[in-house]
Amino acid sequence: MNGNANIASLVERKTRFAALFRNNDRSTTHLMDWLMEIVDRLPQLARQSITFDRGIEFPSWRKLKPGIGTEVWFCDPQASWQKGSVET
């Protein structure tokens, strides 16, 4: 059963920089704005790409490339381990 909120986690693979964010309403706009704010602080080398699972909070993913220069990839269905650092 899906609730109204979730926790988004962001982990940079090389440095292991981690950020957690409570997304109270699973809003894609809220999440993408937060991601751009956090990721934009990282050096360009650390924000070349990001991999998402197929959650309902990612439909605004297209904002990341023009906003902060980050390419976006998605895991294959039922393959969340493709995100790298986050185990489900």
N, C-alpha and C positions, 0 to 999 in steps of 0.2 A: 504494500500500500504506500502510495506517495503522500508525503506531507507537504506543507506549504513552504517549508524552509529547508535549506541544505547548507553544508559547509563545502566551500570550494578550497582546494589546496593547489598551490603552485610550488613546484620544486625544480630548481635549475640543476641539471644533471651533473655538471662538472664541479661547481662550488658547493652544491647541496643547499644553497640559499632557499629557504622555505618561507612561505607566507600562507596564512589561513584567513579565510573571509567568510563570515556568516551572511548568506544571501537569504534574507527574511521572506521574500515573496517569490523566489525562483525567477526573478525578473532578468531577462537577458540584457536589457539596457543598463541596469544597475551593475550587473556582473562585468560587462564589457568595459564600462567606465572605470570600475575598480581595477580591472586587469591593466588597462592602459595607464592608469596612474602609477601602479606598482611597477610594472614591467618597464615603463619609460625611465625609471630611475637606474636601471641596470645598464652596464656597458653594452654597446651595440652587439658585440660578439656573443653576449649571453642572452640576447633576445632575438636571435635570428628566426627561430621557429618555436611553435608551441603545439602540443598534441592534446586534443580533447577526446573524451569518450563521447558517446552519442546522447548526452543528457539534453533535456528539454530547455536548458538555460543557455544554449549556444547558438541560436539562430542569428544573432547579430555579429557573428564571427568575422564578417567581411569588413568591419570597422577597424580591425587590428592592422592590416597592411597599410592603408593610407594614414592611419592615426599614429602608429609608432614603428612601422616598417617590419612588422613581424608576420612571417608566413604561418599559415594555419594548416594543420593536418588533423585527421580524425582516425581513431582506432577502427579496426574492422569490428563488425558486430560480434559480441561475445568474446572480445579479445582485449579487455581493458589493460592487460599487462603491456600492451604496446605503448602505453603512456610512459613507461620507463620506471619511475620512482614510486608511484602510488600503487599499492596493492589493494585489491577489493575483496 
